[in-house]
């Protein structure tokens, strides 16, 4: 079964992103770790069965031609993309049956702040026509899911995707048994989270809506 896994919210500074999230959700995200070679580091906040990844440039890494370089150039934070979890071999076969090529599954790892090594696998569909409205896919293998090991900031309520021509992406998600609305409109994402302070809405921006991976 394929399910929503997490949401990526990019910021140009992780320290500022953590301060923003602490104020917004009344909970301090836990530092995650560094993504060596990608130029990024992150902090995590549980949303129940899913989680919010606050991702930012890692100033300790060389940022040239990395995701971190893209995030460092941003003027502010914004929702970038999202991930779904499941059996990557099955997902890849389903996508390829629909003539969608995939990169992966590929093994990825990072060390936690406590020094533990987390290892997981990623699958990236080649769908530039959808941009980051199309999720990437993850299998956590033997790792504990981050939603169960990080501070609780709220509960995932809804993710809405928008595209000028939404039908094809809606069909793909339905084939993968992911029940999310794809609406007609300018390319974007909008995430609604229930918190103790009320509903919080996070959205993509003009900067994050066009980022590539």
Backbone as a printed PyTorch tensor [residue, N CA C, xyz], in Angstrom:
tensor([[[  0.8410,  -1.2020,   0.0000],
         [  0.0000,   0.0000,   0.0000],
         [  0.8750,   1.2510,   0.0000]],

        [[  0.4890,   2.2380,  -0.7730],
         [  1.2180,   3.5040,  -0.8410],
         [  0.5100,   4.5330,   0.0280]],

        [[  1.2830,   5.2760,   0.8180],
         [  0.7040,   6.2590,   1.7280],
         [  1.5350,   7.5300,   1.7310]],

        [[  0.9090,   8.6370,   2.0960],
         [  1.6520,   9.8940,   2.2440],
         [  2.6820,   9.7260,   3.3520]],

        [[  3.9160,  10.1050,   3.0660],
         [  4.9910,   9.9180,   4.0430],
         [  5.3850,  11.2180,   4.7360]],

        [[  5.7940,  12.2270,   3.9530],
         [  6.1850,  13.4850,   4.5870],
         [  6.1600,  14.6310,   3.5920]],

        [[  6.3770,  15.8380,   4.1310],
         [  6.3150,  17.0660,   3.3480],
         [  7.6240,  17.8270,   3.5410]],

        [[  8.1470,  18.3700,   2.4470],
         [  9.4220,  19.0790,   2.4860],
         [  9.1710,  20.5830,   2.4250]],

        [[  9.5990,  21.2770,   3.4790],
         [  9.4550,  22.7340,   3.5560],
         [ 10.8540,  23.3250,   3.5870]],

        [[ 11.2130,  24.0680,   2.5540],
         [ 12.5700,  24.5810,   2.4220],
         [ 12.6820,  25.9930,   2.9980]],

        [[ 13.8170,  26.2490,   3.6250],
         [ 14.1200,  27.5700,   4.1860],
         [ 15.5800,  27.8960,   3.8590]],

        [[ 15.9300,  29.1750,   3.7530],
         [ 17.3200,  29.5280,   3.4610],
         [ 18.2470,  29.3890,   4.6620]],

        [[ 17.6880,  29.3090,   5.8780],
         [ 18.4830,  29.1570,   7.0970],
         [ 17.7750,  28.1870,   8.0250]],

        [[ 18.4520,  27.1210,   8.4510],
         [ 17.7980,  26.1520,   9.3300],
         [ 17.5060,  26.7570,  10.6940]],

        [[ 18.3910,  27.5620,  11.2180],
         [ 18.1430,  28.1810,  12.5250],
         [ 16.8760,  29.0330,  12.4830]],

        [[ 16.7200,  29.8040,  11.4180],
         [ 15.5180,  30.6180,  11.2860],
         [ 14.2920,  29.7460,  11.0560]],

        [[ 14.4650,  28.6480,  10.3170],
         [ 13.3510,  27.7380,  10.0880],
         [ 12.8790,  27.0690,  11.3610]],

        [[ 13.8100,  26.6820,  12.2140],
         [ 13.4390,  26.0720,  13.4930],
         [ 12.7110,  27.0740,  14.3640]],

        [[ 13.1950,  28.3280,  14.3850],
         [ 12.5270,  29.3660,  15.1820],
         [ 11.1140,  29.6140,  14.6640]],

        [[ 10.9580,  29.6550,  13.3500],
         [  9.6230,  29.8480,  12.7550],
         [  8.7000,  28.6930,  13.1320]],

        [[  9.1730,  27.4560,  13.0060],
         [  8.3270,  26.3000,  13.2940],
         [  7.9540,  26.2450,  14.7740]],

        [[  8.8830,  26.5790,  15.6420],
         [  8.6090,  26.5610,  17.0820],
         [  7.4910,  27.5360,  17.4330]],

        [[  7.5210,  28.7030,  16.8040],
         [  6.4760,  29.7010,  17.0400],
         [  5.1600,  29.2720,  16.3970]],

        [[  5.2280,  28.7170,  15.2080],
         [  4.0180,  28.3710,  14.4560],
         [  3.2760,  27.1850,  15.0630]],

        [[  4.0330,  26.1690,  15.4840],
         [  3.4250,  24.9320,  15.9490],
         [  3.4870,  24.7520,  17.4620]],

        [[  4.1120,  25.6970,  18.1460],
         [  4.2750,  25.6020,  19.5950],
         [  5.0050,  24.3140,  19.9720]],

        [[  5.9450,  23.9110,  19.1220],
         [  6.7620,  22.7200,  19.3540],
         [  8.0670,  22.9070,  18.5930]],

        [[  9.1650,  22.5930,  19.2320],
         [ 10.4660,  22.7820,  18.6030],
         [ 10.8480,  21.5540,  17.7880]],

        [[ 11.0970,  21.7030,  16.4860],
         [ 11.5310,  20.5590,  15.6750],
         [ 12.8660,  20.0170,  16.1890]],

        [[ 13.0590,  18.7170,  16.0270],
         [ 14.3200,  18.0890,  16.4270],
         [ 15.2940,  18.1340,  15.2600]],

        [[ 16.5400,  18.4370,  15.5570],
         [ 17.5510,  18.4380,  14.5040],
         [ 17.6850,  17.0310,  13.9420]],

        [[ 17.6740,  16.9270,  12.6370],
         [ 17.7720,  15.6220,  11.9960],
         [ 19.2070,  15.2500,  11.6970]],

        [[ 19.8040,  15.9200,  10.7230],
         [ 21.1750,  15.6320,  10.3510],
         [ 21.4960,  16.2310,   9.0020]],

        [[ 22.6330,  15.8230,   8.4600],
         [ 23.1200,  16.3720,   7.2060],
         [ 22.9340,  15.3600,   6.0740]],

        [[ 22.6710,  15.8820,   4.8890],
         [ 22.6130,  15.0650,   3.6790],
         [ 23.9030,  15.3540,   2.9020]],

        [[ 24.8860,  14.5190,   3.1350],
         [ 26.2100,  14.7560,   2.5620],
         [ 26.1450,  14.6240,   1.0430]],

        [[ 26.6720,  15.6260,   0.3540],
         [ 26.6640,  15.6530,  -1.0950],
         [ 25.4950,  16.4220,  -1.6750]],

        [[ 24.4240,  16.5950,  -0.8980],
         [ 23.2730,  17.3710,  -1.3500],
         [ 23.3260,  18.8100,  -0.8760]],

        [[ 24.2460,  19.0820,   0.0750],
         [ 24.3930,  20.4450,   0.5720],
         [ 23.2850,  20.8740,   1.5080]],

        [[ 22.6160,  19.9130,   2.1450],
         [ 21.4750,  20.2520,   2.9920],
         [ 21.5660,  19.5970,   4.3670]],

        [[ 20.7780,  20.1190,   5.2790],
         [ 20.5490,  19.5240,   6.5900],
         [ 19.0910,  19.7970,   6.9510]],

        [[ 18.5840,  19.1050,   7.9960],
         [ 17.1570,  19.2580,   8.2560],
         [ 16.8140,  19.1970,   9.7330]],

        [[ 15.5630,  19.5340,  10.0190],
         [ 14.9470,  19.3640,  11.3310],
         [ 13.5460,  18.8180,  11.0870]],

        [[ 13.0280,  18.0320,  12.0390],
         [ 11.8070,  17.2620,  11.7960],
         [ 10.7630,  17.4890,  12.8750]],

        [[  9.5190,  17.4730,  12.4440],
         [  8.3860,  17.6620,  13.3440],
         [  7.3000,  16.6660,  12.9480]],

        [[  6.8600,  15.8410,  13.8900],
         [  5.8330,  14.8390,  13.6000],
         [  4.4770,  15.4940,  13.3750]],

        [[  3.7320,  14.9240,  12.4190],
         [  2.3480,  15.3440,  12.1630],
         [  1.4090,  14.1530,  12.3180]],

        [[  1.7320,  13.2760,  13.2510],
         [  0.9280,  12.0730,  13.4570],
         [  1.5350,  10.8990,  12.7250]],

        [[  0.9120,  10.4730,  11.6160],
         [  1.4520,   9.3830,  10.8100],
         [  2.3990,   9.8850,   9.7260]],

        [[  2.5130,  11.1990,   9.5850],
         [  3.4140,  11.8110,   8.6150],
         [  4.3190,  12.7720,   9.3730]],

        [[  5.1600,  13.4780,   8.6510],
         [  5.9910,  14.4710,   9.3450],
         [  6.3700,  15.5990,   8.3950]],

        [[  6.7950,  16.7030,   8.9980],
         [  7.2560,  17.8740,   8.2660],
         [  8.7730,  17.9080,   8.3270]],

        [[  9.3880,  17.9360,   7.1600],
         [ 10.8360,  18.0800,   7.0710],
         [ 11.1630,  19.5270,   6.7230]],

        [[ 11.8260,  20.2030,   7.6420],
         [ 12.3130,  21.5580,   7.3810],
         [ 13.7430,  21.3980,   6.8810]],

        [[ 13.9600,  21.7370,   5.6260],
         [ 15.2420,  21.4720,   4.9830],
         [ 15.8960,  22.7810,   4.5690]],

        [[ 17.2060,  22.8480,   4.7260],
         [ 17.9240,  24.1050,   4.5310],
         [ 19.3410,  23.8160,   4.0490]],

        [[ 20.0430,  24.8300,   3.5600],
         [ 21.4440,  24.6490,   3.2030],
         [ 22.2700,  24.2690,   4.4240]],

        [[ 23.2910,  23.4710,   4.2050],
         [ 24.2340,  23.1180,   5.2610],
         [ 25.5140,  23.9190,   5.0240]],

        [[ 25.7790,  24.9280,   5.8520],
         [ 26.9450,  25.7910,   5.6110],
         [ 28.2830,  25.0700,   5.7460]],

        [[ 28.2740,  23.8620,   6.3000],
         [ 29.5170,  23.1080,   6.4460],
         [ 29.8860,  22.3510,   5.1600]],

        [[ 28.9760,  22.3290,   4.1740],
         [ 29.2370,  21.6080,   2.9250],
         [ 29.5010,  22.5820,   1.7800]],

        [[ 30.1420,  22.0820,   0.7530],
         [ 30.2840,  22.8260,  -0.4990],
         [ 28.9270,  22.8190,  -1.2040]],

        [[ 28.3940,  24.0150,  -1.4810],
         [ 27.0220,  24.1050,  -1.9790],
         [ 26.9080,  24.1700,  -3.4950]],

        [[ 28.0090,  24.3090,  -4.2060],
         [ 27.9290,  24.4690,  -5.6510],
         [ 27.1890,  23.3280,  -6.3290]],

        [[ 26.1660,  23.6790,  -7.1370],
         [ 25.3790,  22.7110,  -7.9100],
         [ 24.6870,  21.6730,  -7.0260]],

        [[ 24.1980,  22.0850,  -5.8700],
         [ 23.4680,  21.1920,  -4.9660],
         [ 22.0860,  21.7610,  -4.6760]],

        [[ 21.2470,  20.9370,  -4.0420],
         [ 19.9610,  21.4250,  -3.5570],
         [ 20.1610,  22.5530,  -2.5580]],

        [[ 21.2040,  22.4160,  -1.7290],
         [ 21.4820,  23.4510,  -0.7450],
         [ 21.7260,  24.8070,  -1.3790]],

        [[ 22.3660,  24.8190,  -2.5410],
         [ 22.5970,  26.0820,  -3.2410],
         [ 21.2770,  26.7120,  -3.6610]],

        [[ 20.3410,  25.8840,  -4.1410],
         [ 19.0230,  26.4040,  -4.5220],
         [ 18.3070,  27.0040,  -3.3160]],

        [[ 18.3480,  26.3070,  -2.1830],
         [ 17.6530,  26.7940,  -0.9900],
         [ 18.3070,  28.0630,  -0.4400]],

        [[ 19.6320,  28.1540,  -0.5390],
         [ 20.3380,  29.3240,  -0.0200],
         [ 19.9590,  30.5910,  -0.7760]],

        [[ 19.5460,  30.4400,  -2.0240],
         [ 19.2020,  31.6000,  -2.8470],
         [ 17.7630,  32.0690,  -2.6310]],

        [[ 16.9790,  31.3330,  -1.8460],
         [ 15.5890,  31.6910,  -1.6270],
         [ 15.4570,  32.9090,  -0.7260]],

        [[ 14.3850,  33.6640,  -0.9230],
         [ 14.1110,  34.8410,  -0.0950],
         [ 13.3270,  34.4870,   1.1670]],

        [[ 12.6960,  33.3320,   1.1880],
         [ 11.9090,  32.9180,   2.3450],
         [ 11.5410,  31.4550,   2.2220]],

        [[ 10.7910,  30.9570,   3.2030],
         [ 10.4330,  29.5490,   3.2160],
         [  9.2370,  29.2380,   2.3430]],

        [[  9.1280,  27.9710,   1.9480],
         [  7.9810,  27.5440,   1.1650],
         [  7.9380,  26.0360,   1.0350]],

        [[  6.7370,  25.5230,   0.8330],
         [  6.5520,  24.0920,   0.6220],
         [  7.1400,  23.7280,  -0.7400]],

        [[  7.9690,  22.6830,  -0.7620],
         [  8.6630,  22.3130,  -1.9930],
         [  8.0040,  21.1230,  -2.6700]],

        [[  7.9140,  20.0130,  -1.9580],
         [  7.3660,  18.7950,  -2.5350],
         [  6.9310,  17.8710,  -1.4160]],

        [[  6.5860,  16.6540,  -1.7570],
         [  6.1220,  15.6990,  -0.7570],
         [  6.5900,  14.3130,  -1.1680]],

        [[  6.4970,  13.3910,  -0.2420],
         [  6.9420,  12.0210,  -0.4890],
         [  5.8410,  11.0500,  -0.0780]],

        [[  5.8070,   9.9160,  -0.7740],
         [  4.9080,   8.8140,  -0.4200],
         [  5.7580,   7.5840,  -0.1470]],

        [[  5.2750,   6.7100,   0.7280],
         [  6.0390,   5.5130,   1.0700],
         [  5.3020,   4.2620,   0.6020]],

        [[  6.1020,   3.2290,   0.3440],
         [  5.5360,   1.9670,  -0.0970],
         [  6.6270,   1.0600,  -0.6180]],

        [[  6.2180,  -0.0010,  -1.2860],
         [  7.1490,  -0.9380,  -1.8910],
         [  7.6600,  -0.3240,  -3.1890]],

        [[  8.9420,   0.0460,  -3.2210],
         [  9.4460,   0.8080,  -4.3560],
         [  9.4850,  -0.0090,  -5.6400]],

        [[  9.7200,  -1.3140,  -5.5400],
         [  9.7130,  -2.1430,  -6.7400],
         [  8.3200,  -2.1700,  -7.3660]],

        [[  7.3010,  -2.2710,  -6.5230],
         [  5.9150,  -2.2900,  -7.0130],
         [  5.5510,  -0.9320,  -7.6060]],

        [[  5.9190,   0.1450,  -6.9000],
         [  5.6150,   1.4930,  -7.3890],
         [  6.3000,   1.7480,  -8.7240]],

        [[  7.5840,   1.3630,  -8.8210],
         [  8.3180,   1.5560, -10.0770],
         [  7.6550,   0.8030, -11.2190]],

        [[  7.2060,  -0.4180, -10.9570],
         [  6.5460,  -1.2130, -12.0010],
         [  5.2290,  -0.5670, -12.4330]],

        [[  4.4700,  -0.0360, -11.4640],
         [  3.2160,   0.6270, -11.8030],
         [  3.4600,   1.8690, -12.6510]],

        [[  4.4740,   2.6550, -12.2680],
         [  4.7750,   3.8690, -13.0230],
         [  5.2810,   3.5350, -14.4230]],

        [[  6.1570,   2.5410, -14.5150],
         [  6.7060,   2.1740, -15.8200],
         [  5.6310,   1.5910, -16.7290]],

        [[  4.6240,   0.9510, -16.1420],
         [  3.4940,   0.4610, -16.9470],
         [  2.7310,   1.6230, -17.5730]],

        [[  2.8250,   2.7950, -16.9420],
         [  2.2180,   4.0050, -17.4910],
         [  3.2000,   4.8500, -18.2670]],

        [[  4.3270,   4.2370, -18.6820],
         [  5.3610,   4.9080, -19.4820],
         [  6.0490,   6.0440, -18.7420]],

        [[  6.1830,   5.8900, -17.4200],
         [  6.9310,   6.8550, -16.6150],
         [  8.2270,   6.2050, -16.1590]],

        [[  9.3430,   6.7360, -16.6120],
         [ 10.6350,   6.2090, -16.2050],
         [ 10.9640,   6.6710, -14.7900]],

        [[ 11.7840,   5.8850, -14.0870],
         [ 12.1310,   6.1890, -12.7060],
         [ 13.6440,   6.1260, -12.5100]],

        [[ 14.1310,   6.9220, -11.5750],
         [ 15.5270,   6.8500, -11.1440],
         [ 15.5540,   6.2140,  -9.7660]],

        [[ 16.2310,   5.0770,  -9.6450],
         [ 16.2580,   4.3480,  -8.3930],
         [ 15.5090,   3.0250,  -8.5320]],

        [[ 15.2680,   2.3520,  -7.3920],
         [ 15.5660,   2.7700,  -6.0170],
         [ 17.0730,   2.9050,  -5.7500]],

        [[ 17.4100,   3.9200,  -4.9680],
         [ 18.7930,   4.1560,  -4.6030],
         [ 18.9020,   4.2870,  -3.0930]],

        [[ 19.9720,   3.7360,  -2.5490],
         [ 20.1920,   3.7320,  -1.1030],
         [ 20.7000,   5.1060,  -0.6540]],

        [[ 20.1320,   5.6120,   0.4320],
         [ 20.5030,   6.9120,   0.9890],
         [ 20.7010,   6.7430,   2.4830]],

        [[ 21.5440,   7.5810,   3.0590],
         [ 21.7830,   7.4620,   4.4950],
         [ 22.1820,   8.8050,   5.0940]],

        [[ 21.9870,   8.9240,   6.3940],
         [ 22.5110,  10.0550,   7.1640],
         [ 22.6360,   9.6240,   8.6110]],

        [[ 23.5000,  10.3100,   9.3360],
         [ 23.6440,  10.0710,  10.7600],
         [ 22.7410,  11.0160,  11.5310]],

        [[ 22.1450,  10.5080,  12.5900],
         [ 21.3280,  11.3370,  13.4550],
         [ 22.2250,  12.1590,  14.3720]],

        [[ 21.6050,  13.0770,  15.0960],
         [ 22.3680,  13.8870,  16.0470],
         [ 23.0180,  13.0150,  17.1240]],

        [[ 22.4380,  11.8420,  17.3660],
         [ 22.9910,  10.9190,  18.3640],
         [ 24.0680,  10.0130,  17.7760]],

        [[ 24.3030,  10.1140,  16.4750],
         [ 25.3280,   9.3040,  15.8460],
         [ 24.8400,   8.0050,  15.2410]],

        [[ 23.5240,   7.7310,  15.3130],
         [ 22.9780,   6.5200,  14.7010],
         [ 22.8850,   6.7000,  13.1870]],

        [[ 23.1190,   5.6290,  12.4540],
         [ 23.0510,   5.6750,  11.0020],
         [ 21.6690,   5.2340,  10.5340]],

        [[ 20.9880,   6.1140,   9.7940],
         [ 19.7070,   5.7860,   9.1900],
         [ 19.9340,   5.4850,   7.7120]],

        [[ 19.3320,   4.4090,   7.2360],
         [ 19.4820,   3.9990,   5.8410],
         [ 18.0940,   3.7690,   5.2540]],

        [[ 17.8490,   4.3520,   4.0750],
         [ 16.5650,   4.1730,   3.4240],
         [ 16.7700,   4.1790,   1.9160]],

        [[ 15.7010,   3.9390,   1.1610],
         [ 15.7770,   3.9270,  -0.2920],
         [ 14.7900,   4.9340,  -0.8750]],

        [[ 15.2030,   5.5290,  -2.0000],
         [ 14.4000,   6.5470,  -2.6670],
         [ 14.1680,   6.1720,  -4.1220]],

        [[ 13.0210,   6.5930,  -4.6410],
         [ 12.6630,   6.3970,  -6.0360],
         [ 12.1420,   7.7260,  -6.5720]],

        [[ 12.7040,   8.1680,  -7.7050],
         [ 12.3080,   9.4470,  -8.2870],
         [ 11.7230,   9.2200,  -9.6810]],

        [[ 10.4300,   9.5080,  -9.8630],
         [  9.8430,   9.3930, -11.1990],
         [ 10.2950,  10.5500, -12.0850]],

        [[ 10.4310,  10.2810, -13.3680],
         [ 10.8140,  11.3170, -14.3200],
         [  9.5490,  11.9190, -14.9190]],

        [[  9.0480,  12.9690, -14.2470],
         [  7.8040,  13.6150, -14.6780],
         [  7.9730,  15.1320, -14.5930]],

        [[  8.8390,  15.7130, -15.4330],
         [  9.0680,  17.1580, -15.3550],
         [  7.8110,  17.9750, -15.6220]],

        [[  6.8310,  17.3910, -16.3090],
         [  5.6010,  18.1290, -16.5930],
         [  4.8020,  18.4290, -15.3290]],

        [[  5.0250,  17.6530, -14.2680],
         [  4.3130,  17.8830, -13.0110],
         [  5.1550,  18.6550, -12.0010]],

        [[  6.4680,  18.6910, -12.1910],
         [  7.3380,  19.3250, -11.2110],
         [  7.1900,  18.6750,  -9.8510]],

        [[  7.3710,  19.4440,  -8.7730],
         [  7.3020,  18.8580,  -7.4300],
         [  5.8960,  18.5520,  -6.9360]],

        [[  4.8870,  18.7200,  -7.7760],
         [  3.5590,  18.2300,  -7.3900],
         [  3.5330,  16.6990,  -7.4190]],

        [[  4.3730,  16.1020,  -8.2400],
         [  4.5210,  14.6490,  -8.2420],
         [  5.4360,  14.2710,  -7.0930]],

        [[  5.0360,  13.3180,  -6.2550],
         [  5.8990,  12.9660,  -5.1230],
         [  7.0980,  12.1460,  -5.5660]],

        [[  8.1060,  12.1190,  -4.7120],
         [  9.0910,  11.0580,  -4.8130],
         [  8.6850,   9.9880,  -3.8020]],

        [[  9.3320,   8.8280,  -3.8530],
         [  8.8690,   7.6880,  -3.0660],
         [ 10.0010,   7.1670,  -2.1800]],

        [[  9.6170,   6.6570,  -1.0140],
         [ 10.6010,   6.2760,  -0.0020],
         [ 10.2120,   4.9510,   0.6400]],

        [[ 11.2240,   4.1670,   0.9650],
         [ 11.0610,   2.9530,   1.7600],
         [ 12.0620,   3.0660,   2.8990]],

        [[ 11.5530,   3.0820,   4.1240],
         [ 12.4090,   3.2910,   5.2920],
         [ 13.1520,   2.0320,   5.7260]],

        [[ 12.9260,   0.9260,   5.0410],
         [ 13.6290,  -0.3090,   5.3460],
         [ 13.4700,  -0.6500,   6.8230]],

        [[ 14.5670,  -0.7670,   7.5570],
         [ 14.4900,  -1.1460,   8.9700],
         [ 14.5140,   0.0530,   9.9130]],

        [[ 14.4770,   1.2660,   9.3570],
         [ 14.5320,   2.4660,  10.2090],
         [ 13.1850,   2.7130,  10.8850]],

        [[ 13.2000,   3.2300,  12.1150],
         [ 11.9370,   3.7020,  12.7020],
         [ 11.4380,   4.9020,  11.9090]],

        [[ 10.1330,   5.0030,  11.7490],
         [  9.6110,   6.1090,  10.9600],
         [  9.7830,   7.4230,  11.7170]],

        [[ 10.2490,   8.4860,  11.0400],
         [ 10.4900,   9.7520,  11.7380],
         [  9.2740,  10.3490,  12.4310]],

        [[  8.0740,  10.0190,  11.9690],
         [  6.8800,  10.5480,  12.6380],
         [  6.7480,  10.0160,  14.0550]],

        [[  7.4140,   8.8840,  14.3440],
         [  7.3130,   8.2640,  15.6630],
         [  8.4730,   8.6410,  16.5840]],

        [[  9.4510,   9.3660,  16.0720],
         [ 10.6520,   9.6420,  16.8630],
         [ 10.9490,  11.1300,  17.0140]],

        [[ 10.0220,  11.9870,  16.5750],
         [ 10.2550,  13.4240,  16.6340],
         [  9.1020,  14.1370,  17.3360]],

        [[  9.3290,  15.3630,  17.8210],
         [  8.2900,  16.0990,  18.5580],
         [  7.0230,  16.2730,  17.7260]],

        [[  5.8850,  16.2150,  18.3950],
         [  4.5910,  16.3290,  17.7280],
         [  4.2130,  17.7980,  17.5750]],

        [[  4.0140,  18.2030,  16.3140],
         [  3.6390,  19.5870,  16.0520],
         [  2.1830,  19.7630,  15.6770]],

        [[  1.5110,  18.6720,  15.3510],
         [  0.1170,  18.7570,  14.9390],
         [ -0.2830,  17.4930,  14.2060]],

        [[ -1.3540,  17.5850,  13.4340],
         [ -1.8640,  16.4360,  12.6830],
         [ -2.1050,  16.8410,  11.2410]],

        [[ -1.5990,  16.0320,  10.3250],
         [ -1.8340,  16.2620,   8.9020],
         [ -3.3270,  16.1960,   8.6270]],

        [[ -3.8270,  17.2270,   7.9390],
         [ -5.2540,  17.2650,   7.6150],
         [ -5.4910,  17.1160,   6.1140]],

        [[ -4.7790,  17.8890,   5.2890],
         [ -5.0460,  17.8290,   3.8550],
         [ -3.8500,  18.3460,   3.0740]],

        [[ -3.6020,  17.7310,   1.9150],
         [ -2.6510,  18.2390,   0.9380],
         [ -3.3960,  18.4210,  -0.3700]],

        [[ -3.3310,  19.6350,  -0.9130],
         [ -3.9640,  19.9220,  -2.1970],
         [ -2.8870,  20.2550,  -3.2160]],

        [[ -3.0230,  19.6860,  -4.4090],
         [ -2.0970,  19.9170,  -5.5110],
         [ -2.8430,  20.6440,  -6.6170]],

        [[ -2.1650,  21.5790,  -7.2820],
         [ -2.8040,  22.2870,  -8.3840],
         [ -1.8990,  22.2800,  -9.6120]],

        [[ -2.5270,  22.0940, -10.7620],
         [ -1.8540,  22.1250, -12.0580],
         [ -2.8380,  22.6820, -13.0850]],

        [[ -2.3340,  23.3200, -14.1370],
         [ -3.2510,  23.8050, -15.1790],
         [ -4.0700,  22.6810, -15.8000]],

        [[ -3.4580,  21.4880, -15.9580],
         [ -4.1720,  20.3280, -16.4760],
         [ -4.0000,  19.1760, -15.4740]],

        [[ -4.9060,  19.0540, -14.5250],
         [ -4.7150,  18.1390, -13.3940],
         [ -5.0360,  16.6760, -13.6700]],

        [[ -5.6780,  16.3730, -14.7790],
         [ -6.2580,  15.0440, -14.9460],
         [ -5.2000,  13.9250, -14.9430]],

        [[ -4.0760,  14.1490, -15.6140],
         [ -3.0960,  13.0760, -15.7430],
         [ -2.4770,  12.7410, -14.3880]],

        [[ -2.0960,  13.7510, -13.6170],
         [ -1.5250,  13.4750, -12.3030],
         [ -2.5620,  12.8300, -11.3910]],

        [[ -3.8010,  13.2800, -11.4590],
         [ -4.8420,  12.6640, -10.6480],
         [ -4.9770,  11.1840, -10.9790]],

        [[ -4.8960,  10.8540, -12.2620],
         [ -5.0000,   9.4560, -12.6800],
         [ -3.8370,   8.6390, -12.1370]],

        [[ -2.6290,   9.1750, -12.2020],
         [ -1.4510,   8.4570, -11.7090],
         [ -1.5660,   8.2020, -10.2140]],

        [[ -1.9430,   9.2170,  -9.4580],
         [ -2.0730,   9.0440,  -8.0080],
         [ -3.1660,   8.0220,  -7.6820]],

        [[ -4.2490,   8.0440,  -8.4300],
         [ -5.3210,   7.0760,  -8.2040],
         [ -4.8410,   5.6590,  -8.4810]],

        [[ -4.0290,   5.4860,  -9.5240],
         [ -3.4800,   4.1730,  -9.8350],
         [ -2.5920,   3.6610,  -8.7040]],

        [[ -1.9340,   4.5840,  -8.0190],
         [ -1.0760,   4.2270,  -6.8870],
         [ -1.8590,   4.1520,  -5.5760]],

        [[ -3.1720,   4.3660,  -5.6510],
         [ -4.0730,   4.3340,  -4.4930],
         [ -3.7210,   5.4210,  -3.4770]],

        [[ -3.3280,   6.5830,  -3.9790],
         [ -3.0970,   7.7600,  -3.1410],
         [ -4.2830,   8.6890,  -3.3370]],

        [[ -5.0520,   8.8710,  -2.2860],
         [ -6.3000,   9.6230,  -2.3770],
         [ -6.0540,  11.0840,  -2.0060]],

        [[ -5.6350,  11.8770,  -2.9900],
         [ -5.4170,  13.3020,  -2.7970],
         [ -6.0290,  14.0680,  -3.9600]],

        [[ -6.5610,  15.2600,  -3.6980],
         [ -7.1390,  16.0340,  -4.7990],
         [ -6.0650,  16.7390,  -5.6250]],

        [[ -6.2410,  16.7130,  -6.9400],
         [ -5.4210,  17.5170,  -7.8480],
         [ -6.3770,  18.4760,  -8.5450]],

        [[ -6.2230,  19.7630,  -8.2450],
         [ -7.1560,  20.7620,  -8.7360],
         [ -6.5480,  21.5670,  -9.8780]],

        [[ -7.4170,  22.2240, -10.6320],
         [ -6.9470,  23.0650, -11.7290],
         [ -6.5260,  24.4270, -11.1930]],

        [[ -5.3760,  24.9020, -11.6500],
         [ -4.8790,  26.1970, -11.2200],
         [ -3.4040,  26.3410, -11.5230]],

        [[ -2.8190,  27.4060, -11.0510],
         [ -1.3860,  27.5960, -11.2130],
         [ -0.6420,  26.5010, -10.4430]],

        [[  0.5120,  26.0360, -10.9460],
         [  1.2330,  24.9580, -10.2650],
         [  1.5510,  25.3040,  -8.8120]],

        [[  1.1510,  24.4290,  -7.9020],
         [  1.4100,  24.6990,  -6.4970],
         [  0.9910,  23.5610,  -5.5950]],

        [[  1.3480,  23.6960,  -4.3220],
         [  0.9620,  22.7490,  -3.2760],
         [  0.4790,  23.5440,  -2.0760]],

        [[ -0.4860,  22.9770,  -1.3570],
         [ -0.9690,  23.5990,  -0.1240],
         [ -1.2480,  22.5140,   0.9080]],

        [[ -0.6520,  22.6720,   2.0690],
         [ -0.7410,  21.6920,   3.1540],
         [ -1.4730,  22.3050,   4.3300]],

        [[ -2.4680,  21.5950,   4.8480],
         [ -3.2100,  22.0460,   6.0240],
         [ -2.9100,  21.1200,   7.1900]],

        [[ -2.5610,  21.7280,   8.3260],
         [ -2.1770,  20.9980,   9.5370],
         [ -3.0210,  21.4960,  10.6990]],

        [[ -3.6050,  20.5750,  11.4570],
         [ -4.3250,  20.9400,  12.6740],
         [ -3.3480,  20.9920,  13.8380]],

        [[ -3.3570,  22.0870,  14.5870],
         [ -2.4670,  22.2440,  15.7310],
         [ -3.2570,  22.7160,  16.9410]],

        [[ -2.5840,  22.7360,  18.0810],
         [ -3.2200,  23.2400,  19.2890],
         [ -3.5350,  24.7190,  19.2110]],

        [[ -2.9400,  25.4170,  18.2530],
         [ -3.1750,  26.8480,  18.0600],
         [ -4.1430,  27.1120,  16.9160]],

        [[ -4.7460,  26.0420,  16.3670],
         [ -5.6410,  26.1810,  15.2290],
         [ -5.0210,  25.6090,  13.9740]],

        [[ -5.6840,  25.7930,  12.8460],
         [ -5.1770,  25.2760,  11.5870],
         [ -4.0310,  26.1340,  11.0590]],

        [[ -3.0110,  25.4540,  10.5430],
         [ -1.8730,  26.1150,   9.9090],
         [ -1.8440,  25.6720,   8.4520]],

        [[ -1.6960,  26.6250,   7.5490],
         [ -1.6000,  26.3250,   6.1270],
         [ -0.2150,  26.6880,   5.6230]],

        [[  0.4490,  25.7160,   4.9990],
         [  1.7440,  25.9420,   4.3680],
         [  1.5620,  25.7850,   2.8690]],

        [[  2.2130,  26.6190,   2.0950],
         [  2.0290,  26.5840,   0.6460],
         [  3.3560,  26.7470,  -0.0700]],

        [[  3.3770,  26.3250,  -1.3200],
         [  4.5290,  26.6050,  -2.1580],
         [  4.5320,  28.0840,  -2.5090]],

        [[  5.6770,  28.5580,  -2.9320],
         [  5.8180,  29.9550,  -3.3690],
         [  6.2700,  29.9680,  -4.8200]],

        [[  6.3910,  31.1480,  -5.3750],
         [  6.8860,  31.2500,  -6.7480],
         [  8.2780,  30.6550,  -6.8530]],

        [[  9.0740,  30.7510,  -5.7820],
         [ 10.4170,  30.1890,  -5.7830],
         [ 10.3960,  28.6610,  -5.6740]],

        [[  9.6250,  28.1450,  -4.7300],
         [  9.6740,  26.6940,  -4.4820],
         [  8.8650,  25.8950,  -5.4820]],

        [[  7.8800,  26.5170,  -6.1520],
         [  7.0260,  25.7700,  -7.0790],
         [  7.7810,  25.2720,  -8.3020]],

        [[  8.9580,  25.8660,  -8.5580],
         [  9.6860,  25.4930,  -9.7780],
         [ 11.0380,  24.8550,  -9.4890]],

        [[ 11.3100,  24.5400,  -8.2320],
         [ 12.5990,  23.9310,  -7.9110],
         [ 12.6900,  22.5420,  -8.5220]],

        [[ 13.8850,  22.1790,  -8.9520],
         [ 14.0970,  20.8560,  -9.5290],
         [ 14.9410,  19.9990,  -8.6200]],

        [[ 14.8510,  18.6580,  -8.8240],
         [ 15.6000,  17.7200,  -7.9870],
         [ 16.3760,  16.7630,  -8.8680]]])
